[in-house]
Amino acid sequence: MLVVAVIIGYAKEAHPRGRVVYNGKTQRFALYADRCILKIESFVKRIMKAMHLMTNQTDVATDGPDGHYNCARCLEAFSDHHDDWD
């Protein structure tokens, strides 16, 4: 329960996060994650190993700057490069 109590005190953007989805039609997995996770190859390998994902059946990508998996640092970096969008 201590972990839950610690997590509840933060906004969802406070920490890098992601998800894995399976497409039954293509029989492929997709690992979507924050750029902070994806840029560290050892993190991606550990996630794939823990979830028993085969590299030849898994696509790894961020779900974009407007997606759900962007931490505060990535959101800030994106907005710094796109200030003229407002």
C-alpha positions in Angstrom: 0.0 0.0 0.0 2.9 2.4 0.5 3.5 2.5 -3.2 -0.1 3.5 -4.0 0.0 6.2 -1.4 3.2 7.7 -2.9 1.8 7.5 -6.5 -1.6 9.1 -5.6 0.2 12.4 -4.6 1.5 13.0 -8.2 -0.1 14.0 -11.5 0.0 11.4 -14.2 2.5 13.4 -16.1 5.0 13.5 -13.2 6.6 10.2 -14.2 7.4 8.5 -17.5 4.9 5.7 -18.3 3.5 3.6 -21.1 1.5 0.5 -22.1 1.5 -2.6 -24.2 -1.3 -3.5 -26.5 -1.9 -6.6 -28.7 -3.5 -6.5 -32.1 -5.2 -9.8 -32.7 -5.5 -9.2 -36.5 -1.8 -8.6 -37.0 -0.7 -10.8 -34.1 1.7 -8.1 -33.0 2.3 -6.2 -29.8 2.9 -2.5 -29.5 4.9 -1.0 -26.7 4.0 2.7 -26.3 6.0 4.7 -23.9 7.3 8.1 -22.9 10.4 9.3 -24.8 12.2 9.3 -21.4 11.8 5.5 -21.4 12.3 4.9 -25.1 15.6 6.7 -25.2 17.2 4.3 -22.8 17.6 1.0 -24.6 18.2 -1.0 -21.4 14.9 0.2 -20.0 13.1 -1.0 -23.2 14.9 -4.3 -23.0 14.0 -4.8 -19.4 10.3 -4.0 -20.0 10.2 -6.4 -23.0 11.9 -9.1 -21.0 9.6 -8.7 -18.0 6.5 -8.8 -20.2 7.9 -11.7 -22.3 7.7 -9.7 -25.6 9.5 -11.0 -28.6 11.4 -8.3 -30.6 10.2 -9.8 -33.9 6.6 -9.4 -32.8 6.7 -6.1 -31.0 6.7 -2.5 -32.4 8.1 0.1 -30.0 7.0 3.8 -30.3 5.8 6.8 -28.5 2.2 7.7 -29.0 3.1 11.2 -30.0 3.2 14.6 -28.2 -0.5 14.7 -27.7 -0.7 11.2 -26.4 -1.1 9.8 -22.9 2.4 8.8 -22.3 4.4 12.0 -22.0 6.0 13.0 -18.7 6.2 16.7 -17.6 9.7 17.0 -18.9 8.8 15.7 -22.4 5.6 18.0 -22.5 7.7 21.0 -21.5 10.3 20.2 -24.2 7.6 19.8 -26.8 5.9 23.0 -25.9 9.2 24.9 -25.9 9.7 23.9 -29.6 6.1 24.8 -30.5 5.3 28.1 -28.8 4.0 29.6 -32.0 1.1 27.1 -32.1 -1.0 29.1 -29.7 
